[in-house]
Amino acid sequence: MNITIVGLSAGGLSCLKTLLKYSRDLRITAITNEERLYSRCLLTYLLGKELDENDINIAEVSDLKNTEIIFKRTVKSINREKRTITLDNNREIPYDKLVLAVGSDPLRPTYCKEENNVFTLRYLKDAHNIDKKLKDSVIVVGGGYVGIKSAYGFYKRKVRTTMIVTSPYPLSVTADEETGRIVEKELIKMGVDLRLKSDVIEVVKKNGSVNVILRDGTELISDVLVVGKGVKPNINLAKSAGLECQNGILVNDFLQTSDENIYAIGDCAESSDIVRKEKNINAIWPTAEEQ
């Protein structure tokens, strides 16, 4: 049986390891658009100089039986009738079962332009780009997990950090106010200039620095601006193949899509949530690994 996995972060890599452990007679092809396999959760520690690039590697896949790993390629189409996928170099790969672990991409406000020293932090290349421009000051936009972890990384690097949070307290989407206030106190204790109930309305690059205009008219200047305003599931490939999608790729309790030969896992999958008692996307690393 031919198994093809698209995406090799938390979900795709966990799927690959599980298949190799329990099913020895499979032929597996796994495709990633990255140059290497690493933990995205550790990128903030890389920026904070607590880890180097070798420390964030998560797997060695150079010598796996009956397995081909394809790096630096994307899938441009799925032919469900022929059961094939086509890569961006026009190579066609057959499958009996296809696993979509294509993840999500960061939400990018209109002002998020790298030429203005404004970056998201999702991929290793983002960390490299930030590192090249960062000297002694940074502005972080977003009070969720990415924003807080980024602020902590810059704190460890001894970089002057300002944090812009739209809500009244950090982690307002995932935690109650009491918990958020505890996090707020810790950020202030770290020396973070925390601006609550604020937002960015304009970004201009001047003399190599980022000039940021806030909603109340305040102007801030820093080396770089890092945006952590959430993620959006990558569903375009699935939609173009005619799979049922809403916010994510819809799957049943066995993680099958509307095509029984195609599965979706991780950030891109909209699956049953036993707490909410409805379908939802739980875009966190442990969920992707378990799926």
N, C-alpha and C positions, 0 to 999 in steps of 0.2 A: 504494500500500500504506500502511495506517495502522499506525504504530509508536507504542506507548505505553510510556513509561518512568516507573516509580514510584520516586522517590528521586533526588535530584540532589546527592549528595556525590561522593566520588572515583569510584566505579564508574559511577553514572548520568551524571555530567557527561562522563566520558571516552567513554562509549557515545554520548552525544548528539553530541559533537565528531566522533567517528569516522564516524557515520552521515552527518552533514552534509558531511564531507570527501569521502566515496567514493560516496554515493548521493544524487543531486540530485533525484530524483523522488518522494521519500517525503513523507508528511504525518506530522509528529511531534508528539505531545503529551507533555509532561513535567510531572510533579506533584511538588511538595515541600511538606512541612509547615512549612518555614522561611520567614522573611520575606525572606531574601537568601541569596546563595551565598558561602560563606566556607570557609577551610581550618580544620578542627577541630584539625589538628596545631599550629596557631599560637596556640591559645587560651592556652597557658601563657606565651607571649611577650607576649600582650595583658595578662594578669594581672601579669606582671613589669614592665609599663610600658616594654618595649623596642619595642613596636609599638602603633599605634593601630588603630581599627576599619577605617579605609580600607586599611591595610596588609595585612589578612588577607582581603580580597576576592580571589576567584579567577577570576571570569568575568563578562563583560557579555553578557547574553542578551536584551536588550530589542528587538533588530531582527534576528531570524534568519528566513531564508526558509522558508515552509511549516512553521513551528514555533510552537506555542503553549506558553508556560510558565505553569503555574498555581501560584501561591504560597499558602501558609497553608491548604492543604487536605490531607486524608488520604483514603485509599481504604478504604472500609468493606467492600466485597465484590467478588468476581470471579465473573462468570457465564461459565463455560467453554463452555457450549453456545451461547450467543448471542455469545460473544466480546465481552463488554463489561465495564467496571468501573464501580462506582458510588461517587461521592465522598460525603463527609460532609454535603454540601449537597444530596444526592440527584441531582446531575447524572450522567447516564449517558454514558460515552465508549466508542465502539467501538474495537476493535483487530483487526489481522490477526496481529501479533506483539506480545507483551507482555514487557517486561523488568522484573524485580523487583530493584531495587537499594535495598532497604529497610533495609539496615544492621543495626545491633545497638544495644541499650540497655545502660547500665552495670548491673552487679550491685549491688543495694542491700541491705545487711544490715538486719536489723529495726530497728536504732537509727538508720538513715539517714532522718531527718525534717527537712525544711527549716525547720520552725517551731522546731527546736532548734539552728539554725545549722549543720546537718550537710548537706553538699552533695556531689554527684558533679560531675565536670567533663567533659561530653560535648558540650554545646551552648552557643551564645553566651549564652543566657539564664542558664546556670549561672555563667558568668564574671561576668555582671552581678550576680547574686545574691551571689556571694562577695565581689565588690568592694565592695558596699554595706555588708557586715558586718565586713570586715577592717580592723583598726586596726594592731596591732603584733605579733600572734602567731597562729600557725596550727599545727594538727596534721594531718599527712597519713598516711592509713592505706593501706598497700599498697606493695610494693617492686618493682613492675613498671614498664613504660614510663611510664604515666600518673602514678604516684606520684613517680617520679624527676624527670620533666619538671616536675611541679607544684612539687616541692621546689626545683628550680633557678629556676623563675619567682619564687617567694617570696624566694629568696636574692637575686636581682637587685633585688628590691623592698626589700631590707633588712628583711625581716620575720623575727622569731624563729620558727624552724621546728623542730618535732619530728616525727619520722617513725617510724611503728609498722609493723614488718615481721614477719609470722608466721614466715617461714623463717629459716634460719641466716645467710643473706646475700642482698643484693639481686639481682634478676633470676634467681632460682633456677629459674624455669620455662623460661627461654629461653637461659640461659648456664651455662657450667661454673663451678665454685667459684672458680677462679683469676681469671676475669673478674669475677665477682661481688665478690670481695675488692678488686679494683682500684677498682670503683665505690664500694664501702664507704669506702675511704680518701679518695676524692675528696669524697664527701658530708660526711665528718667534717671534711675540710680546709675545706669551705665554711662550717662552723659548724653544720651540722645535728645536732640531738640525736637520734641514731639508736638506736632501741630494737629490737634483733633478738630473734627467738624470743619475741615478745610479741603480744598481741592485745587488742582492745577487748571488754569484756563488758557495759559499761553507759555510757550517755550521758545526762546531765541538764543542762538549761539553768538556770543560776542567775544572777540579776542581769545578764542580758544576755550572759553568757559561757557557754562550753561546758565542763562538768565531765566528764572522761573517766576511767573506772575501768578499769585494765588487769587482765589475768589474775592478776598477782602482787599485786594490791591497790593498786598505785601510783595516785594520783590526779593528773591533769594538768588544767590550766585554760588555755583559749585563747579567741580571738575566734570562730574557726570551725574546723570539722573537715571535711577534704576526703577523700572515699573514692575510691580507685582500685583496686578489687578485681576487675578484669576486666569482660568484657561477655558478653551473652547475645544470640544472633541473633534477629532479629524474624521469627518463622515463623508467627505466628497467622493472618495473612491467607492465606498459602499453605495452611496446614492446613485452614482453613475452606473453601477451594476444592477440597479433596480431593487436593492435590499430595503426593507422597511426601516425608516429612521424617524426619530423625533429630535430631541436634543442630542441624543447619541444613536448608536446602532442598536435597534431593539433586539433583545435576545430572550429566550425562554429560560426556565430553571436549569437547563443543561448547557446554557450559553450558546445555543444554536440561534442563528439569525432566521429570517424568513425563508432562507434556503438551507435545508437540513444538512448540506455538505459544507456549509460555511459557518464558522464560529467567530465570535468577537469577545475580547477580554480587555480588562484594564480601563483606562480613562475614556476610551471610545465607546464602551459598551453601556447601554442603558438596561439595567437588569432589576430583578425584584429586590426590594429593600424591605427586610423584615420589620424594621422599626417604623418606617413611614407607611408600610403596607401598600406600596405602589412602586412603579418602576422609577428608578432614579440612577444618577451617575455618582459613584463614590470614587472620585479621582485622587486616590492616595495609593502609595506604594504597596502597603500590606494587602489591600484588597486585590490589586492586580496580580500579586504573587499567588494568592489563594485561589483566584479564579483559574 
